[in-house]
Amino acid sequence: MARKVEVYPYDPAWPEMYAQEVHRLYLLMAQNLIALHHIGSTAIPGLAAKPIIDILAVVRDHAWLDAQTPTLESLGFQAKGENGIPGRRYFQKLDGEVHLTHIHAYEAGHADIQRHLNFRDFLQKYPQEAQAYAALKRELAEEYTYEPRRYTEGKSEFIHAVDRRASAWRKTQVELSN
C-alpha cells in the first residue's frame, strides 16, 4: 500500500525533536560538520506539516560522510545516496513506513543550502505566505492521500515561486545590511 500523506497542525514539540536528533548527529559528524539547520515545514512556527523533521547538514566532505553510513544506519537512518538531487546525500529515518527524520547533506558551497535557508527564513518572516502554503498542502493531502508523488508534484509550482521571492528578499536583506 502507498504511504499515506497526512498534514498536521503545527506541533510546538517539533523544534525539540530537531534538537534531540541534532545532538546525536553532532556527536557523530563533528569533525566533518560545518553546520546543521532545521529546514522544511516543521521549522516554520505555525505551519501545518507532515510531521517529518528535515535537517540540512553542511559538511566538508561527502566521502567522509559516506564512510559513516554504517554508523548512521545504527542510529536508524537509511542511506539513499543523492536520491535525485546531484551533490546531496540523503538519509531517512522511518518507523515502519512513517517518515520521522530526513537528512539532506551538502558540501559547503552547494546552491541548495542557501535555497533551503531562504525558503525557511522567508516563510518565517511572512506568515501569510506560510498560511497559503499550509492551505495548499492540506488541499493536496486530501486530494492525493495515497499518492505522495502527486502530493509533492502539486506543491512544486508554489515552492518554485516562493524560492524566487525568497531569493529576491534575501538579496534585499543583504543589501540593507551593507
C-alpha positions in Angstrom: 0.0 0.0 0.0 1.2 3.5 -0.8 2.4 5.8 2.0 -0.4 8.0 3.4 0.0 11.7 3.1 -1.1 13.4 6.3 -0.7 17.1 7.1 -1.0 18.0 10.8 -1.3 21.3 12.6 1.9 22.8 13.8 3.3 21.0 16.8 5.5 23.0 19.2 7.4 19.8 20.0 9.0 19.8 16.5 11.9 22.1 17.4 12.8 19.9 20.4 12.6 16.8 18.2 15.0 18.5 15.9 17.3 19.4 18.8 17.4 15.8 20.1 18.2 14.5 16.6 20.9 17.1 16.0 22.6 16.3 19.3 23.0 12.7 18.2 24.2 13.7 14.7 26.6 16.3 16.1 28.4 13.7 18.2 28.8 11.5 15.0 29.6 14.2 12.5 31.5 16.9 14.4 34.8 16.6 12.6 33.2 16.9 9.2 30.4 19.3 10.1 30.2 22.9 9.3 26.5 23.5 10.3 23.2 21.8 11.0 19.9 23.6 10.3 16.3 22.8 10.9 14.5 23.2 7.5 11.3 22.2 5.9 7.8 22.8 7.2 8.4 21.7 10.8 10.9 24.5 11.1 8.3 27.2 10.5 6.3 28.1 13.6 2.5 27.8 13.0 2.9 25.9 9.7 0.8 22.8 9.1 3.1 20.0 8.0 3.8 16.3 7.6 5.5 15.6 10.9 8.9 14.9 9.4 11.9 16.7 10.8 14.1 17.8 8.0 17.8 18.5 8.8 20.2 20.3 6.5 23.7 19.2 7.2 26.5 21.3 5.7 29.6 19.2 5.5 33.2 19.5 4.4 33.4 16.2 2.6 30.9 13.7 1.3 33.4 10.9 1.1 33.9 11.2 4.9 30.1 11.2 5.3 29.7 8.2 3.0 32.2 6.3 5.1 30.0 7.0 8.2 26.9 5.3 6.6 27.1 2.2 8.9 27.1 4.5 11.9 24.2 6.5 10.6 22.4 3.2 10.0 23.0 2.2 13.6 21.1 5.4 14.5 18.2 4.3 12.4 18.9 6.1 9.2 18.7 4.6 5.7 21.2 6.0 3.1 19.5 6.9 -0.1 22.6 8.4 -2.0 21.8 11.6 -3.9 18.2 10.4 -4.3 17.6 12.5 -7.4 19.5 15.7 -6.4 23.1 15.9 -7.6 25.5 16.9 -4.8 23.3 15.8 -2.0 23.5 12.9 0.4 20.0 11.9 1.6 19.2 9.8 4.7 15.8 8.9 6.1 14.7 7.5 9.4 11.5 5.6 9.4 9.1 3.9 11.8 7.7 1.2 9.6 6.5 3.3 6.6 6.2 6.5 8.6 8.9 9.0 7.9 10.4 10.6 11.0 13.5 12.4 10.0 15.3 13.3 6.8 18.9 14.5 6.5 19.8 16.5 3.4 23.6 16.7 3.4 25.5 19.1 1.1 29.1 20.0 0.8 29.8 23.7 1.7 29.0 26.0 -1.3 26.2 23.9 -2.8 23.5 26.3 -4.1 20.7 24.2 -2.5 22.0 25.2 1.0 21.1 28.8 0.6 17.8 28.0 -1.3 16.6 25.9 1.7 17.6 28.6 4.2 16.0 31.3 2.1 12.7 29.3 1.8 12.6 28.7 5.6 13.5 32.2 6.6 11.1 33.8 4.1 8.1 31.7 5.4 9.1 32.5 9.0 9.2 36.2 8.2 5.9 36.2 6.1 3.2 34.2 7.9 0.7 34.9 5.2 2.9 33.1 2.7 3.2 30.2 5.2 -0.5 30.0 5.6 -1.1 29.9 1.8 1.4 27.1 1.7 -0.4 25.3 4.6 -3.7 25.6 2.8 -2.2 24.2 -0.4 -0.7 21.3 1.5 -4.0 20.4 3.2 -5.8 20.5 -0.1 -3.3 18.3 -1.8 -3.1 15.9 1.1 -6.9 15.5 0.9 -6.8 15.0 -2.9 -3.8 12.8 -3.0 -3.9 11.0 0.3 -2.3 7.8 -1.0 -0.3 9.4 -3.8 2.7 11.0 -2.2 4.4 11.7 -5.6 1.4 13.6 -6.8 1.2 15.5 -3.5 4.8 16.6 -3.9 4.3 17.5 -7.6 1.3 19.6 -6.6 3.5 21.7 -4.3 6.2 22.3 -6.9 4.9 25.4 -8.6 4.2 27.1 -5.3 7.6 26.2 -3.9 9.4 27.5 -7.0 7.5 30.8 -6.8 8.4 31.1 -3.1 12.0 30.2 -3.9 12.2 33.1 -6.4 10.6 35.6 -3.9 12.7 34.3 -1.1 15.9 34.7 -3.1 14.9 38.3 -4.0 14.0 39.0 -0.4 17.4 37.6 0.8 19.2 39.9 -1.6 17.4 42.9 -0.2 18.3 41.8 3.3 22.0 41.6 2.4 21.9 44.9 0.6 20.2 46.6 3.7 22.9 45.2 6.0 25.8 46.6 3.9 
